[in-house]
């Protein structure tokens, strides 16, 4: 496996996780599940950070 393959696989998985976070939030009640929504949003922010990191390194490879 070459670095670009690994980067592509990681980006694919991170994109999948980001979509899962988005879909999950849409299915929750804003007031009843506010703490869960907040946690999912934090995970989504971390995911975006990881995607940004991978985008930066992808430019090198």
N, C-alpha and C positions, 0 to 999 in steps of 0.2 A: 504494500500500500504506500502511496506517495503522500506527502503532506497535503496537497490539494484535495485528495480523496477524504482524508481525515477531517479537514476543515469543512468540506461539503456535508459529510455525515453529521458532524456536530451541529452545523447550522440547520440542517433538516430537523434534527431532534429538538433543538431550541425553538424553532418555528412551530413545531408541533405542540410543545409545552405552552408557548405563548397563546396559540389558538385555544388550547384546553382551558387556560385561565380565562380568556375572554368569554368562551361559551359557558363556563361554570358560573361566572358572575351574572350573566344574563338570566340564569335559571333561579337565582336566589332572590328572596324578598329583601328589599333595601333596609328595612328597619329591623325585622326579625333576625336577619343574618348579617348585621352590620360588622360584627367582629370577624366573621369568616370572610366577608368581602374585603375587609381591610387587610387581612392576612394574604388573601389571594392577590390583591393589588400589589402588595409588597413583593411577593414572589414574581409577579409580572415585571416589576421594575428591575429586580435582580436578573431576570431573563433578558431584558433589553440590554442591561449592562454587559452580560455575557455575549450577546449578539454583536454589540459594538466592539468588544474586544476581538472577537473572531473576524469581524469585518476589517479591522486594522491589520491583523496578522495575514489575512487573505491577500492583502495588497502586496505583501512580500513574496508570497508563493503563487 
